[in-house]
Each structure stands twice: as structure tokens, then as C-alpha cells.
């Protein structure tokens, strides 16, 4: 175990630095989701890699040991986690976990959900509103755009109570509402 106060890297950079197809796909993802840099894509890829690895581990345990209680518990834990974040449906299998894409993870970020709910005009503006403290989840201010929103919390995403955007007479709020209409 390392020193608990020391931050560790939560992503792994690509092995081939100048692969044209990967660079172009990352660029379109960064524009679509309003990401600050490629590191955010790599972090989402790492989250996805962790869940896929867990699914492969469960499949390997099932093929070697069978339906042992430990295997069932590990599978149920993995499926419950992914269902809580809305990455898979209630009747999902291991194949559904293995077929997840980076876009599925990026769709569950607070920044994307704020934009999809119509609280911001663009993904970039959603990021700005979050970092400036205008967005809250269930009344609690959240200032991290990469926060993974659970299904239970999704309905509680709104403007913070003391934010100037709560007032519908606010000029920016009117522009946001006009763009939605």
C-alpha cells in the first residue's frame, strides 16, 4: 500500500501516441461532451476497463468453479454497481457489461446530465456552471463536472438555492430557456 495522502494517476495514456484514428475519435468525443482535455476521456476509459475486467473475472470464475456463492456474490455486486449508475439495464448480462462504450460512461457525468436536462446551453457552459457553484444535487452543491451521477440522484440535479440562476428573470436563465424552446 502506498502513502494514502499521495495522489495517484487514475488513467493510463495510450501506448501509440500519434494514432490518427484514435486522435480524431477522441477529438469528436471531447467536442461532443465539452471535455477539458483528453485525460478525461482516458479516465472514463479506465473506469470502463475496470468494469470490463470485473466481468471477465466473473466469467472466468464461472467457467472454472461454476456457480459458487463467491462467484454469484461478485457478479451481483458488479451488476448492482453498474445498474446504480445507469450503465446497464435491470435484466443485463455479462455480455452487456463487456459491450459498454466510453460514451456510456461519459453520458453519466454531471456535466452531460446538466446539459441534457436543459440547465445549460452547451456542454461547455454546463461545465462552467458546475465549477462556479450554480448546480446542486438534492440541494447539495457539487463543483466537480466529472461527478458520476446515480439514477437516484439524477432527478435532484438543479440550480443551487442561492444561485442567481434560480430566478427566472435572470438574463442567462432566459437565454437557456429560449434555446430549449
BELNOR-V137925 format. One record per backbone hydrogen bond with DSSP energy under -1.0 kcal/mol. CO is the residue of the C=O (numbers start at 1). NH is the residue of the N-H. If there is no record, write none. Layout:
# BELNOR-V137925
co=CO nh=NH
co=CO nh=NH
This chain:
# BELNOR-V137925
co=3 nh=6
co=19 nh=23
co=20 nh=24
co=21 nh=25
co=22 nh=26
co=23 nh=27
co=24 nh=28
co=25 nh=29
co=26 nh=30
co=27 nh=31
co=28 nh=32
co=29 nh=33
co=30 nh=35
co=37 nh=40
co=38 nh=42
co=39 nh=43
co=40 nh=44
co=41 nh=45
co=42 nh=46
co=43 nh=47
co=44 nh=48
co=45 nh=49
co=46 nh=50
co=47 nh=51
co=48 nh=52
co=49 nh=53
co=50 nh=54
co=51 nh=55
co=52 nh=56
co=53 nh=57
co=54 nh=58
co=55 nh=59
co=56 nh=60
co=57 nh=61
co=58 nh=62
co=59 nh=63
co=60 nh=64
co=61 nh=65
co=61 nh=66
co=66 nh=68
co=68 nh=72
co=69 nh=73
co=70 nh=74
co=71 nh=75
co=72 nh=76
co=73 nh=77
co=74 nh=78
co=75 nh=79
co=76 nh=80
co=77 nh=81
co=78 nh=82
co=79 nh=83
co=80 nh=84
co=81 nh=85
co=82 nh=87
co=84 nh=151
co=89 nh=92
co=93 nh=97
co=94 nh=98
co=95 nh=99
co=97 nh=100
co=101 nh=105
co=102 nh=106
co=103 nh=107
co=105 nh=108
co=106 nh=109
co=108 nh=149
co=109 nh=113
co=110 nh=114
co=111 nh=115
co=112 nh=116
co=113 nh=117
co=114 nh=119
co=115 nh=118
co=122 nh=126
co=123 nh=127
co=124 nh=128
co=125 nh=129
co=126 nh=130
co=127 nh=131
co=128 nh=132
co=129 nh=134
co=130 nh=133
co=134 nh=160
co=135 nh=142
co=136 nh=158
co=137 nh=140
co=140 nh=137
co=144 nh=147
co=145 nh=111
co=147 nh=110
co=150 nh=154
co=153 nh=156
co=154 nh=157
co=156 nh=138
co=158 nh=136
co=160 nh=163
co=163 nh=166
co=167 nh=170
co=170 nh=174
co=171 nh=175
co=172 nh=176
co=173 nh=177
co=174 nh=178
co=175 nh=179
co=176 nh=180
co=177 nh=181
